[in-house]
Amino acid sequence: MRAWRFHEPGNIANLVLEEVEKPQLKPGEALVQLECAALNPADRYLVQGQYPRAGAPPFTPGRDGAGVVVEVGLDSRFKPGDKVCLLGGGLTGVSLPGTLAEYAPIPEAWLAPVPDGWTFEQAAATLTSLTAWRALVVCGKLQSGETVLITGASGGVGTAALFLAKALGARIVALSRSEEKRERLIAMGAAAAIDSGSPTLEKEVRAAAGDRPVSLVVENLGGPYLEKAVRIVAPEGKIIVVGLLAGLTATVTIGLLIHKNIQIEGMSVNNFKAEEAQEAWKQIVVLYAENHHRPPISKVFPFEQVQEAFAHLLSGPMGKVVVRCKE
Ligand SMILES: NC(=O)c1ccc[n+]([C@@H]2O[C@H](COP(=O)([O-])OP(=O)(O)OC[C@H]3O[C@@H](n4cnc5c(N)ncnc54)[C@H](OP(=O)(O)O)[C@@H]3O)[C@@H](O)[C@H]2O)c1
């Protein structure tokens, strides 16, 4: 079979398409013939050697994917022919072989049926919805009627957080640097969309929030955005730190944390146990069905164009970047 692998960490150009042995199943795994994989910034960090607990090279990245079961072990709850998606958050594409391949052995605990009416492209993008759910519901304890600020709102996690928060009854203030994407965020249901780079950002967010100040922040960017979130969030508010695209470190004013009684909580989708991820996914699928919505796809690339797909991810697309693993 063919798989993308890197032999030493470094630039994304280190990923090469190779002919490799078809994987042997271990107990508890199902062999999935992948139809699609979806990219996440974490895949890039992994190739660059910046991801904790990554598998030893030569290694195939890819944390998101959907396809068809072709082989199962004893006592499996799946059978050959079942259409499945991988619940991003397990070890696949971290220390177990990932989804940028024609076949992947996936621990069954992390597989779910492709939801009714979903394409493989849509079902390949679970990691961002599970991340957004963990930030909003598990860590953020979101209540209907709250105002949520989402930084980096046009990205994979941001658009999933926007959809889920709105479906759960929240009002959303979204940040993006792009005017075109801000218009699309409003069309997707944000109450306000504000330029991340605005020199008057804090004032604009406060004005947009009005009499219901921001009580929860889904913080995808880090660096100066974490500092701004501390100034914006209301007393007793929570900031859930998800990403670090704009900076690995931040300076926060400790007096504000104390005075406003703010919580800042780091969160990782990797902290889901498989059964928790399955339960969260069931609830997420119900919300997508009730609202006639699907994870937005920015572009689908052929299997041979994984390098181009990573370049597209870096360009700040709106929605998921998907790779078709099977013709
Ligand atoms: N903690 C976890 O478990 C977990 C899980 C998944 C992802 N993450 C992390 O969360 C972050 C977001 O992931 P994602 O999949 O949503 O990424 P993404 O799809 O690449 O989108 C992030 C968006 O943020 C904006 N952005 C990027 N760099 C920026 C910068 N320097 N300054 C201001 N805005 C910037 C861009 O939007 P505009 O161009 O519209 O401004 C971009 O589209 C990443 O750091 C990722 O590694 C964490």
The ligand as an SDF file (V2000), in Angstrom:
LIG
                    3D

 48 52  0  0  0  0  0  0  0  0999 V2000
   -5.7240   21.7080   22.5020 N   0  0  0  0  0  0  0  0  0  0  0  0
   -6.1460   20.8120   21.6110 C   0  0  0  0  0  0  0  0  0  0  0  0
   -6.5400   19.6940   21.9170 O   0  0  0  0  0  0  0  0  0  0  0  0
   -6.1690   21.2130   20.1620 C   0  0  0  0  0  0  0  0  0  0  0  0
   -6.9140   20.4720   19.2100 C   0  0  0  0  0  0  0  0  0  0  0  0
   -6.9540   20.9340   17.8880 C   0  0  0  0  0  0  0  0  0  0  0  0
   -6.2300   22.0810   17.5360 C   0  0  0  0  0  0  0  0  0  0  0  0
   -5.4950   22.7180   18.4910 N   0  0  0  0  0  0  0  0  0  0  0  0
   -4.7420   23.9410   18.1790 C   0  0  0  0  0  0  0  0  0  0  0  0
   -5.6740   25.0110   18.0680 O   0  0  0  0  0  0  0  0  0  0  0  0
   -5.1900   25.9720   17.1310 C   0  0  0  0  0  0  0  0  0  0  0  0
   -6.2560   26.1940   16.0570 C   0  0  0  0  0  0  0  0  0  0  0  0
   -6.4200   25.0010   15.2980 O   0  0  0  0  0  0  0  0  0  0  0  0
   -7.2570   25.0240   13.9460 P   0  0  0  0  0  0  0  0  0  0  0  0
   -7.3550   23.6300   13.4600 O   0  0  0  0  0  0  0  0  0  0  0  0
   -8.5030   25.7970   14.1300 O   0  0  0  0  0  0  0  0  0  0  0  0
   -6.2630   25.8960   13.0210 O   0  0  0  0  0  0  0  0  0  0  0  0
   -6.5350   26.5360   11.5950 P   0  0  0  0  0  0  0  0  0  0  0  0
   -7.6270   25.8110   10.9040 O   0  0  0  0  0  0  0  0  0  0  0  0
   -5.2050   26.6560   10.9630 O   0  0  0  0  0  0  0  0  0  0  0  0
   -7.1790   28.0050   11.8960 O   0  0  0  0  0  0  0  0  0  0  0  0
   -6.7960   28.9070   12.8220 C   0  0  0  0  0  0  0  0  0  0  0  0
   -7.1620   30.3470   12.3530 C   0  0  0  0  0  0  0  0  0  0  0  0
   -6.4970   31.2530   13.2190 O   0  0  0  0  0  0  0  0  0  0  0  0
   -6.1110   32.4270   12.5240 C   0  0  0  0  0  0  0  0  0  0  0  0
   -4.6720   32.6490   12.7060 N   0  0  0  0  0  0  0  0  0  0  0  0
   -3.6510   31.8220   12.3640 C   0  0  0  0  0  0  0  0  0  0  0  0
   -2.4740   32.3510   12.7110 N   0  0  0  0  0  0  0  0  0  0  0  0
   -2.7480   33.5520   13.2890 C   0  0  0  0  0  0  0  0  0  0  0  0
   -1.9520   34.5940   13.8360 C   0  0  0  0  0  0  0  0  0  0  0  0
   -0.6090   34.5000   13.8740 N   0  0  0  0  0  0  0  0  0  0  0  0
   -2.5790   35.6710   14.3500 N   0  0  0  0  0  0  0  0  0  0  0  0
   -3.9160   35.7890   14.3170 C   0  0  0  0  0  0  0  0  0  0  0  0
   -4.7360   34.8460   13.7950 N   0  0  0  0  0  0  0  0  0  0  0  0
   -4.1510   33.7330   13.2870 C   0  0  0  0  0  0  0  0  0  0  0  0
   -6.4520   32.1970   11.0630 C   0  0  0  0  0  0  0  0  0  0  0  0
   -7.7010   32.8510   10.8100 O   0  0  0  0  0  0  0  0  0  0  0  0
   -7.8340   34.2870   10.0800 P   0  0  0  0  0  0  0  0  0  0  0  0
   -6.9130   34.2530    8.9050 O   0  0  0  0  0  0  0  0  0  0  0  0
   -9.2860   34.3020    9.6940 O   0  0  0  0  0  0  0  0  0  0  0  0
   -7.4930   35.3240   11.0960 O   0  0  0  0  0  0  0  0  0  0  0  0
   -6.6380   30.6960   10.9610 C   0  0  0  0  0  0  0  0  0  0  0  0
   -7.5460   30.3200    9.9580 O   0  0  0  0  0  0  0  0  0  0  0  0
   -3.8640   25.4060   16.6270 C   0  0  0  0  0  0  0  0  0  0  0  0
   -2.8050   25.9370   17.4150 O   0  0  0  0  0  0  0  0  0  0  0  0
   -3.9920   23.9200   16.8710 C   0  0  0  0  0  0  0  0  0  0  0  0
   -2.7460   23.2760   16.9990 O   0  0  0  0  0  0  0  0  0  0  0  0
   -5.4550   22.3140   19.7720 C   0  0  0  0  0  0  0  0  0  0  0  0
  1  2  1  0
  2  3  2  0
  2  4  1  0
  4  5  1  0
  4 48  2  0
  5  6  2  0
  6  7  1  0
  7  8  2  0
  8  9  1  0
  8 48  1  0
  9 10  1  0
  9 46  1  0
 10 11  1  0
 11 12  1  0
 11 44  1  0
 12 13  1  0
 13 14  1  0
 14 15  2  0
 14 16  1  0
 14 17  1  0
 17 18  1  0
 18 19  2  0
 18 20  1  0
 18 21  1  0
 21 22  1  0
 22 23  1  0
 23 24  1  0
 23 42  1  0
 24 25  1  0
 25 26  1  0
 25 36  1  0
 26 27  1  0
 26 35  1  0
 27 28  2  0
 28 29  1  0
 29 30  1  0
 29 35  2  0
 30 31  1  0
 30 32  2  0
 32 33  1  0
 33 34  2  0
 34 35  1  0
 36 37  1  0
 36 42  1  0
 37 38  1  0
 38 39  2  0
 38 40  1  0
 38 41  1  0
 42 43  1  0
 44 45  1  0
 44 46  1  0
 46 47  1  0
M  CHG  2   8   1  16  -1
M  END
$$$$
